[in-house]
Amino acid sequence: MHCLEVEFLRKESMLVNEKWTLEYHPSRGHFIILTIKDGFFHNTLAESAEMATILKNLLTSHGAFPSLLTLEHITLISGMSELEKYIKRGRILAQKLNIIIQITPALTSEHIRDRHPEWFANYYPDPTSHEFVNEAVQPFFRDAHEIQLINNERIYSLISLLIKLRKMINRSRTKRFGTAIPAIYINLGRVLLNDLGVNVFVEQYKLLPDAGDKIRAIITEYSLWTGVSNDVFLQCYFDIILDVESLRHLATWFLP
């Protein structure tokens, strides 16, 4: 299958931190695929607007890619799609690029869609909205009464630690972390990596009786893919936190 992929210039690579790719598969339809890698996400309106500007310039400068005016939509694939509704990236890209943005997680299935339908979202440009007109010169929150939706420092620290943990366990290296992140977050990552038993984890944190079965079921669903990329590993991790009732409180550490 023929695929065109943008090669970033040096300056562009610095701006996107080599954390996302842009692909076009002519035989699959008239749309492009934007893939966010390694849990990378923007947490300010200005940064998401900058991403829109880079995308617009890339599509204009690469003749092999179709024009934005002729595209049906842009598919945005993210292992952190559970955070997209908080960081508003889909809405900003839709407005700035005047195109439909389809958000989808790194790994998709009917079971995942049933558990988390909000991970599969379409964002449409609204010509009557002026919500993001001046975001480049305004802070993320425009209203003094709004509260911070994501604890930026905590989520970045957690993502970085999980990726580091995955690499260390895969290489059979000793796991020692000097971190302020509570141990339960680290140990859940170890469960996903078969470095800690599910029963031991459930007993250690006195979880509800059905928690072990639910954790095993989700891990099994992702088992063929968690070794492939950090994105699927992260998605599985947050799937468990957001779906297993006795672990949902963990999300309040970085979400409202």
Buried (B, 14 or more C-beta within 10 A) or exposed (E): EEEBBBEBEEEBEEBBEEEBBBBBBEEEEEBBBBBBBBBBBBBBBBBBBBBBEBBBEBBEEBEEBBEBEEBEBBBBBBBBBBBBBBBBBBBBBBBBBBBBBBBBBBBBEEEBBEBBEEBBBEBEBEEEEEEBEEBEEEEBEEEEEEEEBBBBEBBBBBBBBBBBBBEBBEEEEEEEEEBEBEEBBBBBBBBBBEBBEBEEBBEEBEBEEEBBEBBBEBBEBBEEBBEEBBBBBBBBBBBBBBBBEBBEEBEEBBBE
